[in-house]
Amino acid sequence: MSYDAIVLAGGAARRLGGADKPGLRVGGRALVARVVDACRSAGTVVVVGPHRPELDARVAWAREEPPGGGPVAALAAGLARVTADTVVVLSGDLPFLGAGTVQALIDETGDADGAMAVGADGRDQPLVAAYRTAALRAGLRRLTDEHGGPAGLPLRLLTKGLRLARIPAGASAFDCDTWEDLAVARARIRESGTVLDEWLTAVKNELGIELDVDTQVLLDLARDAAHAVARPAAPLTTFLAGYAAAQAGGGPEAVAEAARTCVALAARWEEENKEEGGAG
């Protein structure tokens, strides 16, 4: 199902002393950039908030009226820029949000007005949700009739009349509202089970490449090169394998083929080492 996305990246962040919350970094990447990455399959991603030039190539921009007018006003500004029948609405401070959660919200919408994430604490997360665009626009018209406009209104006034499915989202709905939350997120990113994937994602983001490869193949290559030749051979060999894959047109298969070639070469070196050792 095609969809658009709205990322709310404004607000005063009072619990962070007025810091630029969406611009704070976890794992070397701004929180808002991590959220935008999770929506990479969207037709249009609209970021509502102050302009951030580093995201220009990936998003459209909007600003609530008045600036700082609250989440409903920000959502109204974003809705003016989308065209899809389904829109994913996200806050710009979700360090662990992934594309899988975004897709699950869309899939769960079904015949309802939307689907909302439920956090690990059991609370509804209206800014980790997918909605029928028409339902949100109808709700905004109702609020405008009742209150004269969306500025300053709490989001629950918009969502309370909607038929919403709910899905447990766990850490995907974790947001950084305080400095303590930020510290927890930064520590969790560096846990042994996730740190390598997080680092590779950050590197690919910085280099502007989208490539899914079998990480274990490259780790095996680095191990074999270090063992059969010398420890410095590991990073140099993986670099050359990557360069060869790019020369061959890129893609996961090209990387795997270059890695297999280098692994075979390392095996021949290792065999020679054994032969020379036996001869001595």
Backbone as CSV, one residue per row, in Angstrom:
resi,resn,N_x,N_y,N_z,CA_x,CA_y,CA_z,C_x,C_y,C_z
1,MET,0.851,-1.194,0.000,0.000,0.000,0.000,0.887,1.245,0.000
2,SER,0.587,2.171,-0.907,1.356,3.415,-0.933,0.937,4.302,0.239
3,TYR,1.864,5.108,0.698,1.589,5.980,1.833,2.509,7.183,1.781
4,ASP,2.115,8.240,2.470,2.971,9.382,2.734,3.271,9.409,4.234
5,ALA,4.207,10.234,4.630,4.580,10.318,6.045,4.718,11.769,6.462
6,ILE,4.325,12.050,7.690,4.494,13.363,8.303,5.313,13.173,9.571
7,VAL,6.416,13.898,9.667,7.283,13.840,10.844,7.219,15.184,11.550
8,LEU,6.760,15.174,12.788,6.649,16.406,13.559,7.978,16.667,14.270
9,ALA,8.658,17.722,13.848,10.017,17.988,14.329,10.175,19.420,14.812
10,GLY,9.125,19.943,15.434,9.206,21.275,16.024,9.010,21.171,17.523
11,GLY,8.418,22.162,18.126,8.159,22.125,19.563,9.309,22.685,20.366
12,ALA,9.021,23.005,21.620,9.982,23.724,22.455,10.919,22.815,23.233
13,ALA,10.604,21.511,23.383,11.437,20.572,24.155,11.761,21.144,25.540
14,ARG,10.722,21.541,26.257,10.931,22.187,27.555,11.652,21.275,28.545
15,ARG,11.383,19.963,28.473,12.030,19.034,29.409,13.505,18.821,29.072
16,LEU,13.917,19.323,27.920,15.331,19.290,27.539,15.947,20.680,27.581
17,GLY,15.304,21.572,28.302,15.839,22.917,28.453,15.820,23.729,27.181
18,GLY,14.895,23.410,26.275,14.797,24.149,25.024,15.772,23.697,23.956
19,ALA,16.440,22.566,24.166,17.387,22.047,23.172,16.661,21.654,21.895
20,ASP,17.390,21.626,20.793,16.859,21.185,19.500,16.738,19.665,19.529
21,LYS,15.642,19.165,20.087,15.507,17.729,20.317,15.658,16.897,19.044
22,PRO,14.956,17.219,17.936,15.108,16.373,16.750,16.529,16.338,16.199
23,GLY,17.323,17.353,16.520,18.694,17.402,16.042,19.692,16.704,16.944
24,LEU,19.272,16.266,18.136,20.175,15.530,19.020,20.536,14.192,18.383
25,ARG,21.742,13.743,18.636,22.267,12.576,17.935,22.296,11.334,18.818
26,VAL,21.906,10.233,18.211,22.019,8.909,18.825,22.711,8.018,17.799
27,GLY,23.818,7.421,18.198,24.574,6.625,17.250,25.114,7.453,16.100
28,GLY,25.439,8.724,16.377,26.027,9.580,15.357,25.049,10.155,14.371
29,ARG,23.744,9.908,14.531,22.742,10.394,13.585,21.672,11.174,14.323
30,ALA,21.216,12.265,13.725,20.166,13.071,14.339,18.897,12.232,14.493
31,LEU,18.178,12.452,15.582,16.939,11.705,15.822,15.985,11.828,14.646
32,VAL,15.803,13.041,14.125,14.847,13.219,13.031,15.318,12.486,11.782
33,ALA,16.619,12.410,11.540,17.129,11.672,10.381,16.843,10.186,10.518
34,ARG,16.917,9.670,11.726,16.613,8.257,11.956,15.142,7.973,11.648
35,VAL,14.256,8.902,12.033,12.832,8.726,11.756,12.564,8.797,10.254
36,VAL,13.178,9.753,9.581,13.013,9.862,8.134,13.489,8.587,7.445
37,ASP,14.578,8.005,7.901,15.079,6.758,7.319,14.047,5.642,7.410
38,ALA,13.304,5.603,8.508,12.301,4.550,8.689,11.152,4.675,7.700
39,CYS,11.010,5.851,7.070,9.922,6.107,6.121,10.426,6.143,4.676
40,ARG,11.543,5.499,4.407,12.159,5.662,3.085,11.303,5.107,1.951
41,SER,10.327,4.253,2.248,9.454,3.737,1.196,8.223,4.615,0.969
42,ALA,8.092,5.718,1.715,6.943,6.621,1.551,7.026,7.359,0.219
43,GLY,5.856,7.697,-0.332,5.854,8.511,-1.541,6.398,9.898,-1.283
44,THR,5.912,10.514,-0.210,6.381,11.839,0.219,6.575,11.820,1.723
45,VAL,7.690,12.365,2.180,7.918,12.560,3.613,7.913,14.062,3.868
46,VAL,6.989,14.519,4.693,6.899,15.926,5.051,7.412,16.092,6.470
47,VAL,8.416,16.918,6.641,8.911,17.248,7.977,8.356,18.608,8.358
48,VAL,7.642,18.661,9.470,7.060,19.908,9.962,7.956,20.429,11.074
49,GLY,8.617,21.527,10.809,9.529,22.088,11.785,10.557,22.967,11.111
50,PRO,11.526,23.456,11.861,12.570,24.311,11.288,13.340,23.595,10.185
51,HIS,13.772,24.379,9.209,14.481,23.830,8.058,15.815,23.216,8.478
52,ARG,16.108,22.031,7.940,17.367,21.338,8.176,17.946,20.969,6.812
53,PRO,18.920,21.734,6.328,19.416,21.542,4.954,19.892,20.127,4.666
54,GLU,20.396,19.422,5.678,20.934,18.088,5.440,19.870,17.086,5.016
55,LEU,18.595,17.430,5.211,17.507,16.533,4.816,16.828,16.961,3.521
56,ASP,17.287,18.033,2.894,16.591,18.609,1.748,16.340,17.617,0.622
57,ALA,17.291,16.727,0.368,17.162,15.810,-0.763,16.126,14.725,-0.518
58,ARG,15.648,14.605,0.701,14.803,13.464,1.057,13.399,13.841,1.499
59,VAL,13.138,15.112,1.785,11.858,15.466,2.384,11.302,16.749,1.775
60,ALA,9.999,16.944,2.013,9.357,18.242,1.787,9.193,18.909,3.150
61,TRP,9.097,20.243,3.143,9.068,20.985,4.396,7.736,21.692,4.591
62,ALA,7.331,21.795,5.843,6.135,22.561,6.200,6.386,23.178,7.573
63,ARG,5.567,24.177,7.903,5.693,24.829,9.218,4.297,25.125,9.726
64,GLU,4.057,24.790,10.990,2.752,25.053,11.579,2.543,26.542,11.777
65,GLU,1.279,26.935,11.794,0.914,28.327,12.056,0.030,28.384,13.286
66,PRO,0.486,29.179,14.274,1.786,29.860,14.355,2.883,28.867,14.695
67,PRO,4.165,29.208,14.453,5.249,28.328,14.876,5.144,28.025,16.369
68,GLY,5.283,26.755,16.710,5.110,26.359,18.099,3.658,26.205,18.489
69,GLY,2.760,26.107,17.493,1.328,26.035,17.757,0.826,24.684,18.215
70,GLY,1.719,23.715,18.414,1.305,22.434,18.959,1.157,21.356,17.910
71,PRO,0.934,20.113,18.354,0.940,18.970,17.438,-0.209,18.957,16.439
72,VAL,-1.384,19.437,16.826,-2.503,19.434,15.886,-2.261,20.451,14.778
73,ALA,-1.752,21.624,15.138,-1.417,22.619,14.118,-0.318,22.100,13.202
74,ALA,0.676,21.404,13.765,1.748,20.842,12.950,1.213,19.762,12.021
75,LEU,0.320,18.936,12.524,-0.266,17.891,11.698,-1.079,18.492,10.561
76,ALA,-1.813,19.563,10.836,-2.587,20.239,9.792,-1.668,20.768,8.697
77,ALA,-0.512,21.325,9.082,0.437,21.822,8.091,0.984,20.694,7.240
78,GLY,1.261,19.564,7.863,1.769,18.426,7.103,0.729,17.831,6.171
79,LEU,-0.507,17.759,6.621,-1.568,17.186,5.797,-1.780,17.982,4.513
80,ALA,-1.492,19.255,4.552,-1.648,20.082,3.352,-0.669,19.693,2.248
81,ARG,0.370,18.909,2.592,1.406,18.564,1.617,1.333,17.117,1.147
82,VAL,0.413,16.307,1.671,0.374,14.891,1.304,-0.780,14.610,0.358
83,THR,-0.655,13.517,-0.391,-1.677,13.142,-1.371,-2.134,11.695,-1.226
84,ALA,-1.397,10.856,-0.523,-1.751,9.441,-0.408,-2.978,9.265,0.475
85,ASP,-3.662,8.145,0.308,-4.854,7.852,1.112,-4.498,7.483,2.550
86,THR,-3.267,7.024,2.749,-2.799,6.661,4.093,-1.589,7.509,4.432
87,VAL,-1.540,7.993,5.657,-0.411,8.815,6.091,0.101,8.290,7.429
88,VAL,1.396,8.105,7.515,2.035,7.722,8.770,2.460,9.011,9.471
89,VAL,2.095,9.128,10.736,2.400,10.331,11.529,3.351,9.940,12.647
90,LEU,4.484,10.631,12.706,5.548,10.255,13.626,6.135,11.480,14.309
91,SER,6.523,11.324,15.555,7.306,12.367,16.204,8.751,12.235,15.731
92,GLY,9.495,13.321,15.838,10.857,13.338,15.317,11.908,12.951,16.329
93,ASP,11.538,12.153,17.343,12.491,11.823,18.414,12.464,10.343,18.759
94,LEU,12.347,9.490,17.744,12.200,8.049,17.946,13.476,7.331,17.503
95,PRO,14.397,7.062,18.412,15.690,6.515,17.991,15.645,5.089,17.483
96,PHE,14.627,4.318,17.880,14.608,2.898,17.534,13.520,2.533,16.532
97,LEU,12.874,3.522,15.962,11.846,3.243,14.970,12.480,2.638,13.722
98,GLY,11.867,1.581,13.210,12.362,0.947,12.001,11.284,0.850,10.937
99,ALA,11.719,0.544,9.722,10.777,0.420,8.610,9.761,-0.684,8.870
100,GLY,10.148,-1.720,9.615,9.215,-2.807,9.905,8.022,-2.352,10.721
101,THR,8.251,-1.482,11.693,7.146,-0.959,12.499,6.243,-0.080,11.660
102,VAL,6.828,0.755,10.804,6.026,1.601,9.920,5.121,0.737,9.051
103,GLN,5.672,-0.323,8.469,4.871,-1.187,7.607,3.800,-1.916,8.401
104,ALA,4.128,-2.332,9.622,3.136,-3.021,10.452,1.948,-2.117,10.768
105,LEU,2.194,-0.850,11.028,1.108,0.095,11.282,0.211,0.228,10.053
106,ILE,0.821,0.331,8.890,0.041,0.455,7.661,-0.794,-0.805,7.431
107,ASP,-0.176,-1.973,7.612,-0.885,-3.236,7.382,-2.042,-3.422,8.345
108,GLU,-1.887,-2.923,9.576,-2.901,-3.129,10.601,-4.101,-2.202,10.433
109,THR,-3.947,-1.186,9.605,-5.032,-0.208,9.454,-6.321,-0.874,8.995
110,GLY,-6.233,-1.759,8.023,-7.414,-2.494,7.569,-8.559,-1.573,7.203
111,ASP,-9.744,-1.855,7.754,-10.934,-1.043,7.484,-11.140,0.061,8.518
112,ALA,-10.211,0.182,9.452,-10.348,1.195,10.500,-9.868,2.554,9.989
113,ASP,-9.928,3.547,10.872,-9.428,4.883,10.518,-7.913,4.978,10.668
114,GLY,-7.313,3.954,11.238,-5.861,3.972,11.397,-5.415,2.903,12.363
115,ALA,-4.116,2.900,12.629,-3.527,1.970,13.593,-2.485,2.739,14.394
116,MET,-2.523,2.537,15.703,-1.666,3.291,16.617,-0.773,2.332,17.384
117,ALA,0.482,2.737,17.594,1.402,1.937,18.385,1.072,2.073,19.868
118,VAL,1.345,1.016,20.600,1.267,1.019,22.059,2.682,0.796,22.575
119,GLY,3.160,1.711,23.409,4.525,1.641,23.898,4.727,0.549,24.917
120,ALA,5.982,0.348,25.310,6.315,-0.688,26.285,5.626,-0.443,27.622
121,ASP,5.261,0.814,27.901,4.584,1.143,29.154,3.072,1.001,29.058
122,GLY,2.577,0.536,27.904,1.145,0.325,27.723,0.365,1.537,27.279
123,ARG,1.027,2.656,27.058,0.333,3.881,26.660,0.210,3.981,25.152
124,ASP,-0.918,4.537,24.701,-1.100,4.807,23.279,-0.099,5.854,22.805
125,GLN,0.358,5.695,21.574,1.327,6.615,20.982,0.754,7.184,19.678
126,PRO,-0.039,8.265,19.764,-0.673,8.809,18.552,0.323,9.383,17.559
127,LEU,1.570,9.595,17.981,2.598,10.060,17.049,3.529,8.930,16.622
128,VAL,3.029,7.716,16.760,3.626,6.547,16.114,2.433,5.769,15.567
129,ALA,1.916,6.236,14.452,0.628,5.739,13.980,0.475,5.929,12.477
130,ALA,-0.421,5.143,11.903,-0.843,5.316,10.515,-2.331,5.651,10.521
131,TYR,-2.719,6.605,9.691,-4.111,7.059,9.656,-4.612,7.121,8.218
132,ARG,-5.907,6.981,8.077,-6.548,7.322,6.808,-6.515,8.843,6.678
133,THR,-5.978,9.307,5.594,-5.832,10.752,5.410,-7.174,11.461,5.493
134,ALA,-8.180,10.868,4.882,-9.511,11.489,4.887,-10.063,11.614,6.311
135,ALA,-9.787,10.619,7.157,-10.285,10.669,8.537,-9.620,11.800,9.315
136,LEU,-8.329,12.006,9.108,-7.652,13.105,9.788,-8.167,14.452,9.305
137,ARG,-8.367,14.580,8.009,-8.854,15.857,7.479,-10.259,16.153,7.982
138,ALA,-11.076,15.126,8.088,-12.420,15.336,8.627,-12.348,15.753,10.093
139,GLY,-11.449,15.131,10.847,-11.284,15.502,12.244,-10.782,16.930,12.409
140,LEU,-9.898,17.356,11.523,-9.405,18.736,11.595,-10.502,19.738,11.277
141,ARG,-11.352,19.400,10.322,-12.472,20.306,10.020,-13.400,20.415,11.226
142,ARG,-13.614,19.286,11.901,-14.468,19.311,13.099,-13.860,20.197,14.183
143,LEU,-12.566,20.054,14.415,-11.916,20.859,15.442,-11.915,22.343,15.079
144,THR,-11.771,22.638,13.811,-11.818,24.037,13.380,-13.201,24.626,13.633
145,ASP,-14.226,23.840,13.347,-15.592,24.318,13.607,-15.833,24.526,15.100
146,GLU,-15.270,23.630,15.919,-15.543,23.684,17.347,-14.663,24.688,18.093
147,HIS,-13.424,24.864,17.616,-12.449,25.650,18.382,-11.868,26.816,17.594
148,GLY,-12.253,26.951,16.347,-11.770,28.068,15.549,-10.428,27.822,14.874
149,GLY,-9.805,26.693,15.114,-8.523,26.372,14.493,-7.771,25.351,15.315
150,PRO,-6.706,24.808,14.783,-5.991,23.718,15.462,-4.947,24.169,16.474
151,ALA,-4.541,25.428,16.454,-3.422,25.882,17.294,-3.724,25.674,18.771
152,GLY,-2.758,25.098,19.466,-2.852,24.928,20.906,-3.700,23.773,21.376
153,LEU,-4.261,22.982,20.479,-5.135,21.885,20.879,-4.331,20.618,21.136
154,PRO,-4.745,19.819,22.111,-4.067,18.535,22.346,-4.459,17.518,21.281
155,LEU,-3.546,16.627,20.986,-3.766,15.660,19.916,-4.921,14.713,20.221
156,ARG,-5.206,14.466,21.487,-6.265,13.529,21.834,-7.634,14.000,21.349
157,LEU,-7.818,15.316,21.185,-9.097,15.812,20.652,-9.292,15.386,19.209
158,LEU,-8.194,15.200,18.499,-8.290,14.767,17.105,-8.485,13.267,17.004
159,THR,-7.811,12.506,17.846,-7.821,11.048,17.694,-8.963,10.362,18.441
160,LYS,-9.601,11.052,19.400,-10.572,10.365,20.254,-11.790,9.862,19.474
161,GLY,-12.118,10.490,18.364,-13.288,10.061,17.601,-12.968,9.075,16.496
162,LEU,-11.718,8.632,16.389,-11.311,7.745,15.307,-11.366,6.281,15.744
163,ARG,-11.681,5.421,14.787,-11.643,3.973,15.029,-10.225,3.495,14.734
164,LEU,-9.474,3.166,15.780,-8.052,2.867,15.629,-7.719,1.472,16.129
165,ALA,-7.040,0.714,15.291,-6.437,-0.535,15.744,-5.183,-0.196,16.537
166,ARG,-4.704,-1.150,17.293,-3.508,-0.923,18.103,-2.560,-2.107,17.985
167,ILE,-1.265,-1.778,17.939,-0.255,-2.829,17.882,0.821,-2.548,18.925
168,PRO,1.318,-3.584,19.597,2.429,-3.364,20.543,3.699,-3.030,19.765
169,ALA,4.374,-1.969,20.180,5.554,-1.521,19.435,6.838,-1.610,20.233
170,GLY,6.737,-1.808,21.550,7.939,-1.959,22.350,8.880,-0.780,22.201
171,ALA,10.165,-1.104,21.954,11.197,-0.062,21.880,11.019,0.848,20.682
172,SER,10.299,0.394,19.653,10.107,1.240,18.471,9.385,2.537,18.812
173,ALA,8.589,2.525,19.866,7.846,3.718,20.272,8.564,4.510,21.362
174,PHE,9.765,4.109,21.721,10.537,4.834,22.736,10.927,6.199,22.187
175,ASP,10.612,7.265,22.935,10.969,8.611,22.486,11.876,9.282,23.520
176,CYS,12.577,10.286,23.074,13.572,10.965,23.918,13.006,12.295,24.397
177,ASP,12.348,12.258,25.545,11.759,13.467,26.117,12.670,14.156,27.122
178,THR,13.625,13.413,27.677,14.500,13.956,28.719,15.947,13.586,28.394
179,TRP,16.862,14.229,29.107,18.279,13.875,28.950,18.524,12.431,29.381
180,GLU,17.766,11.960,30.358,17.910,10.571,30.778,17.488,9.621,29.658
181,ASP,16.398,9.951,28.963,15.970,9.135,27.825,17.063,9.084,26.753
182,LEU,17.675,10.227,26.498,18.730,10.287,25.489,19.907,9.400,25.887
183,ALA,20.267,9.436,27.165,21.374,8.603,27.649,21.043,7.122,27.507
184,VAL,19.797,6.755,27.814,19.373,5.357,27.655,19.474,4.937,26.196
185,ALA,19.009,5.790,25.283,19.052,5.459,23.861,20.483,5.289,23.379
186,ARG,21.366,6.186,23.795,22.759,6.102,23.349,23.435,4.850,23.892
187,ALA,23.092,4.466,25.115,23.672,3.247,25.671,23.139,2.012,24.951
188,ARG,21.855,2.009,24.653,21.252,0.841,24.019,21.777,0.640,22.600
189,ILE,22.037,1.740,21.901,22.574,1.653,20.546,23.902,0.897,20.540
190,ARG,24.650,1.022,21.621,25.992,0.434,21.675,26.018,-0.955,22.298
191,GLU,24.849,-1.536,22.557,24.819,-2.897,23.079,25.369,-3.856,22.036
192,SER,26.009,-4.918,22.505,26.753,-5.797,21.602,25.880,-6.424,20.525
193,GLY,24.624,-6.672,20.824,23.772,-7.338,19.849,23.340,-6.456,18.695
194,THR,23.467,-5.131,18.843,22.968,-4.219,17.808,24.005,-3.245,17.292
195,VAL,25.150,-3.130,17.954,26.066,-2.043,17.636,26.588,-2.128,16.208
196,LEU,26.845,-3.344,15.708,27.399,-3.458,14.356,26.386,-3.019,13.313
197,ASP,25.136,-3.469,13.442,24.102,-3.049,12.492,23.892,-1.543,12.553
198,GLU,23.889,-0.989,13.762,23.707,0.454,13.911,24.857,1.217,13.251
199,TRP,26.073,0.731,13.455,27.230,1.413,12.877,27.185,1.354,11.347
200,LEU,26.888,0.196,10.787,26.853,0.076,9.333,25.746,0.939,8.732
201,THR,24.609,1.003,9.408,23.529,1.874,8.934,23.966,3.328,8.942
202,ALA,24.659,3.735,10.005,25.146,5.114,10.093,26.157,5.405,8.991
203,VAL,27.051,4.458,8.731,28.057,4.660,7.682,27.394,4.789,6.319
204,LYS,26.455,3.900,6.024,25.766,3.966,4.727,25.005,5.276,4.584
205,ASN,24.413,5.729,5.684,23.691,6.998,5.643,24.641,8.155,5.345
206,GLU,25.791,8.165,5.998,26.765,9.236,5.788,27.325,9.222,4.373
207,LEU,27.503,8.025,3.814,28.057,7.899,2.467,27.005,8.037,1.372
208,GLY,25.733,8.061,1.786,24.669,8.212,0.804,24.455,6.986,-0.048
209,ILE,24.643,5.790,0.516,24.449,4.562,-0.250,23.360,3.720,0.399
210,GLU,22.662,2.955,-0.424,21.663,2.011,0.052,22.060,0.634,-0.470
211,LEU,22.571,-0.185,0.411,23.066,-1.493,0.004,22.904,-2.469,1.158
212,ASP,22.171,-3.541,0.915,22.036,-4.607,1.894,22.977,-5.741,1.513
213,VAL,23.892,-6.046,2.397,24.858,-7.104,2.135,24.857,-8.084,3.303
214,ASP,25.412,-9.262,3.038,25.569,-10.270,4.071,26.781,-9.885,4.921
215,THR,26.523,-9.289,6.055,27.608,-8.811,6.914,28.551,-9.938,7.303
216,GLN,28.001,-11.121,7.533,28.843,-12.235,7.966,29.876,-12.605,6.918
217,VAL,29.508,-12.473,5.633,30.473,-12.756,4.565,31.696,-11.857,4.696
218,LEU,31.470,-10.562,4.941,32.582,-9.620,5.068,33.374,-9.859,6.354
219,LEU,32.689,-10.219,7.432,33.402,-10.524,8.667,34.281,-11.762,8.499
220,ASP,33.745,-12.763,7.800,34.535,-13.965,7.542,35.764,-13.628,6.695
221,LEU,35.566,-12.754,5.696,36.689,-12.344,4.857,37.762,-11.643,5.701
222,ALA,37.336,-10.711,6.555,38.296,-9.997,7.398,39.048,-10.969,8.309
223,ARG,38.342,-11.924,8.880,38.984,-12.926,9.750,40.009,-13.748,8.977
224,ASP,39.615,-14.219,7.790,40.514,-15.070,7.011,41.752,-14.304,6.559
225,ALA,41.555,-13.037,6.137,42.699,-12.239,5.698,43.643,-11.975,6.858
226,ALA,43.095,-11.679,8.035,43.938,-11.420,9.198,44.711,-12.663,9.616
227,HIS,44.043,-13.817,9.528,44.671,-15.064,9.973,45.697,-15.578,8.972
228,ALA,45.360,-15.511,7.686,46.223,-16.111,6.671,47.365,-15.193,6.252
229,VAL,47.193,-13.899,6.383,48.198,-12.951,5.891,48.788,-12.169,7.057
230,ALA,48.073,-11.162,7.529,48.492,-10.342,8.664,47.289,-9.528,9.101
231,ARG,47.263,-9.111,10.349,46.090,-8.399,10.864,45.739,-7.165,10.040
232,PRO,46.710,-6.347,9.609,46.327,-5.177,8.793,45.696,-5.542,7.451
233,ALA,45.842,-6.794,7.035,45.230,-7.201,5.770,43.704,-7.189,5.839
234,ALA,43.140,-7.306,7.046,41.684,-7.412,7.183,40.961,-6.176,6.648
235,PRO,41.228,-4.953,7.182,40.503,-3.788,6.661,40.860,-3.474,5.212
236,LEU,42.129,-3.693,4.851,42.525,-3.378,3.476,41.857,-4.321,2.482
237,THR,41.751,-5.582,2.827,41.123,-6.548,1.923,39.638,-6.279,1.764
238,THR,38.955,-5.965,2.861,37.518,-5.679,2.744,37.281,-4.409,1.938
239,PHE,38.190,-3.426,2.078,38.069,-2.228,1.244,38.205,-2.584,-0.231
240,LEU,39.220,-3.372,-0.572,39.442,-3.732,-1.972,38.289,-4.582,-2.510
241,ALA,37.737,-5.446,-1.681,36.578,-6.232,-2.111,35.402,-5.320,-2.423
242,GLY,35.184,-4.314,-1.567,34.111,-3.361,-1.827,34.342,-2.571,-3.096
243,TYR,35.585,-2.170,-3.316,35.908,-1.421,-4.527,35.681,-2.281,-5.769
244,ALA,36.102,-3.543,-5.702,35.889,-4.442,-6.828,34.404,-4.649,-7.094
245,ALA,33.610,-4.757,-6.032,32.164,-4.924,-6.202,31.560,-3.708,-6.884
246,ALA,32.031,-2.521,-6.505,31.528,-1.299,-7.145,31.893,-1.282,-8.625
247,GLN,33.113,-1.692,-8.937,33.549,-1.737,-10.334,32.723,-2.729,-11.151
248,ALA,32.219,-3.759,-10.477,31.419,-4.784,-11.146,29.943,-4.414,-11.224
249,GLY,29.605,-3.222,-10.795,28.221,-2.777,-10.887,27.505,-2.675,-9.567
250,GLY,28.152,-3.106,-8.483,27.555,-2.975,-7.160,26.455,-3.987,-6.916
251,GLY,25.862,-3.909,-5.744,24.800,-4.817,-5.358,25.305,-5.946,-4.487
252,PRO,24.396,-6.595,-3.742,24.788,-7.654,-2.809,25.538,-8.800,-3.464
253,GLU,25.120,-9.210,-4.672,25.785,-10.335,-5.332,27.212,-9.987,-5.713
254,ALA,27.431,-8.744,-6.160,28.793,-8.328,-6.513,29.694,-8.321,-5.284
255,VAL,29.161,-7.878,-4.141,29.932,-7.898,-2.906,30.259,-9.334,-2.511
256,ALA,29.256,-10.203,-2.573,29.468,-11.603,-2.193,30.499,-12.265,-3.094
257,GLU,30.444,-11.997,-4.393,31.394,-12.604,-5.324,32.817,-12.116,-5.059
258,ALA,32.971,-10.805,-4.818,34.299,-10.270,-4.506,34.824,-10.875,-3.212
259,ALA,33.945,-11.029,-2.228,34.363,-11.617,-0.960,34.786,-13.071,-1.146
260,ARG,34.017,-13.843,-1.935,34.380,-15.240,-2.170,35.746,-15.354,-2.840
261,THR,36.010,-14.468,-3.787,37.298,-14.485,-4.476,38.441,-14.238,-3.511
262,CYS,38.252,-13.250,-2.623,39.316,-12.928,-1.667,39.477,-14.022,-0.622
263,VAL,38.371,-14.638,-0.202,38.454,-15.736,0.757,39.235,-16.906,0.164
264,ALA,38.981,-17.198,-1.109,39.715,-18.276,-1.773,41.208,-17.964,-1.837
265,LEU,41.530,-16.700,-2.113,42.932,-16.303,-2.146,43.575,-16.455,-0.767
266,ALA,42.858,-16.018,0.270,43.377,-16.152,1.633,43.590,-17.616,1.992
267,ALA,42.695,-18.495,1.520,42.845,-19.931,1.784,44.107,-20.470,1.128
268,ARG,44.422,-19.987,-0.078,45.645,-20.436,-0.743,46.873,-19.958,0.018
269,TRP,46.830,-18.720,0.520,47.942,-18.216,1.339,48.110,-19.095,2.577
270,GLU,47.012,-19.420,3.211,47.064,-20.220,4.423,47.635,-21.608,4.127
271,GLU,47.237,-22.159,2.995,47.760,-23.480,2.626,49.271,-23.442,2.404
272,GLU,49.726,-22.372,1.769,51.169,-22.232,1.565,51.899,-22.093,2.900
273,ASN,51.309,-21.356,3.819,51.919,-21.206,5.141,52.074,-22.563,5.819
274,LYS,51.050,-23.406,5.699,51.101,-24.729,6.315,52.164,-25.590,5.656
275,GLU,52.232,-25.478,4.301,53.232,-26.273,3.581,54.645,-25.865,3.982
276,GLU,54.869,-24.544,4.074,56.192,-24.073,4.441,56.533,-24.457,5.875
277,GLY,55.521,-24.423,6.735,55.761,-24.818,8.116,56.116,-26.293,8.221
278,GLY,55.418,-27.121,7.410,55.709,-28.551,7.422,57.076,-28.856,6.863
279,ALA,57.468,-28.074,5.830,58.775,-28.329,5.214,59.898,-27.965,6.148
280,GLY,59.632,-26.946,7.026,60.688,-26.530,7.951,60.880,-27.570,9.028
